[in-house]
Amino acid sequence: MADSFAKYRWCPNIIGPLGGGAVFDLPLHQYHQGGELVTKNPCEAAIEDRKEFEFAEQGFIALIPRKDSNNAAFFSANSVQRPKVFQRTEKGQAAQRNFMLGTRLPYMFVVTRLAHYLKVLQREQIGTWKDQARLERELNEWIRQYVSNMPDPPPDVRSRKPLKEAEVKVEEVPGQVGWYRCNLKVVPHLKYEGASFELSLVGKLEKE
């Protein structure tokens, strides 16, 4: 996470040997056994792929050693939030997939980092009243710097512009005169089971 933040100022690049999840140059323990020099892998336990998946489903993040090396990698980063179950319709299954991926840390870090910046932008504008249409336009202009229209951007572009689509909607909040409701929807440059997915977040912004 620290490495991803230092390089890109947010933390989606934290899983996979080539996607930012690698840990390099771990210490190796060597010892003699039966007259031969044996090298123990750099992790305390060797976790098989199936067991790593089972751990991930329960919200545990396992470090997996790379064979014949002193490197290891994180292959998943789930949170402990259990995904909701939706109806068995096409729309329901899409909603379930979106919700499930929203519980996974790399995608959660993308949305929460954007939400953090939205709050910072709003704070900087305190005292300069803006109507709903103008605020929505400015926020959409801002978020477009993180969107790439390339169908399959290279890793360096995807790290700086991780979004395929992004939209901010600003609405009046009934009964709350001093607030706007802010709806953030993004489609990352990632696919799950071959399909694109959407992440969303709803927050509130002060009008002035």
N, C-alpha and C positions, 0 to 999 in steps of 0.2 A: 504494500500500500504506500509506504513512504517513497519507494522508488518511482512508482507510477505518479504520485503527486508531485515529486520533484521534477519529473520530466514534462508532465502534461498539465499539471495543476488540477487534476482530479484523478479518481481511482478506479476506472473500469478495467484497466490493464493489469489484472491480478491473477489470472488463471491460464493454464496451458504452458508447456515448455517454451513456446515461441510467442506467447501472448502476454508475457509479463509475469507469469506465475512461477518462473524458475528461480531456484536458490542455488547459487554456485559456490564451489570451493569449500564444501563442508569437510570437517576433519574426519579422517578414516582411522579406524582402530585395526591394527594388524597384530596377529599373534601366531605362535607356532602350534601346530596340531598334527600329530603323527609324522613329525619330521618335515612338514610342509608349512610354508608361510601362508596364512589365511587372512583375507581382508574382509572385515565386517562392513556391511553397508552403513552409510552415514546416519540412518534413522534407527531409533530404538527398536522398531518393529517393521517388518516387511508386510505391507497391506496389499492384498490382491485387488484386482479391479472390481470384482463383484462386491467385496467387503467395503471398498471405498465408496461405491454407489449407495450401499445400505447406510453407511455413516452419513453421507451427504443428505440422504432423504430425511434424516433425523436432525439435521442442522449442524453436524460436526464437519470440521474442515481438516482433512487428513493430508499430511505431507508424504508424498510417494517418492521413494528413491529411484533414481535412474540406473538401469543395469550397467554394471562394469564402469562406474564413474563415481566421482565424489559430488555429484549434483543431485538435486531432487526438485520436485515441482508440485504445485497445487493444481489439481484438475477441476475443482469445483469450489464454490464459495456460497453455499446456501445459508440463509438465516434460519432461525428456529421457528419462524412463523409457518404454520401448516397451511397450504393452499386450500381455498374453498372449493367445494364441489358444486358444479353448475349442471343445468339440464343437459340431457344427451341430444342436443340439436346442434346444427352447424354453428349457429350464433352462440349457443351456450358453451360449446367446446372451445370456441375462439376466446370467449370471455374467461374461461377457466385457464387457458394457456397464458393469456395476458396477465392474469392475477398471479399465477404461479411464478412466472418470470419476474414479476415485480417484487417477489419475496427473495430473490437472489441478489447477493451483495453487489456484483459488478453493475447490474442494471439499476439497482436501488441507488448506488452512488452517483450514477449519471443524473437521475431525476432530482435527487436531493441537492446535488451541487448546483444544478440549474435553478432550483427553488431558492437556494441560498443567495444566488446572484440577483434573482428577481427582488428579494427582500432588500438587498443592498441598493439596487437601483431605486427602489421605492423610497428608501430612507434618504437618499441623496436629493429626492424631489420634494421632501417635506417642506411645506410653506409655499410651494408653487402649484396651485390648484390646476388640475388638468381634467378635461372631460373624458368620459369613457372611451370614445372613439380615438382620441389622440393618444391616450395611454396605451390602448391596445395596439395601435399602429407602431408606436415607438418600441414596445416590447417585442413585437414580431420582427422589426428591423434588427434589433439587438440579437435575437436568438438565431437569425439566419447565418451569422458568422460561424456557427457550429454545424451547419448543414452542408453536405456535399451531394450534388446531383449525380455523381459518378455511380454507375450501376455496381461496380466492384472496386472500390478505392483501395490503393495499396496501404499497407499497415501504417506508414508514417502519416498519410492523409487521414486515415480512419482514427488515429490517435488524437489528432487535433480537431477533426470534424466527425464525431462519431454518429451523427444523426443523418438519416435518410430523409426524414420529414419532421417538421416541428410546427406547432401552432399554439398561440396563446390567445385565449378569449377572455375578455374582461366584461363583467356584467354587474348591473346594479344588484344590491342585496336588499330584498324587500324588508321593510321595517328597520333597517340599519342605515341611517342617512350618511354616516361618516365612512362607509366601507364599500369597496368593490369586491366581488368574487372573481378570483383568477383561476382559470382552467388551463392547465398545461398538458399538452399531448405531444408525445414524441415517438418516432419509429426509428430505432437504432439500426446501424448497418450490420445487423446480425440476424441470423435466422435460427429458428428452432424447428426441428423436424421438417426442414425445407420450406417453412412458411415465415413470412415477416410477422412481427407482432408489435403491438402498441402499448406504451406505458403512459399512465396519466397520473396527475396530481392536482388536487384542488386546494387552494389557499385563499387568504383574505389580504387585501391591500387597503391601507388608509388612503382616503381621498386627498387629504391635505395635512 
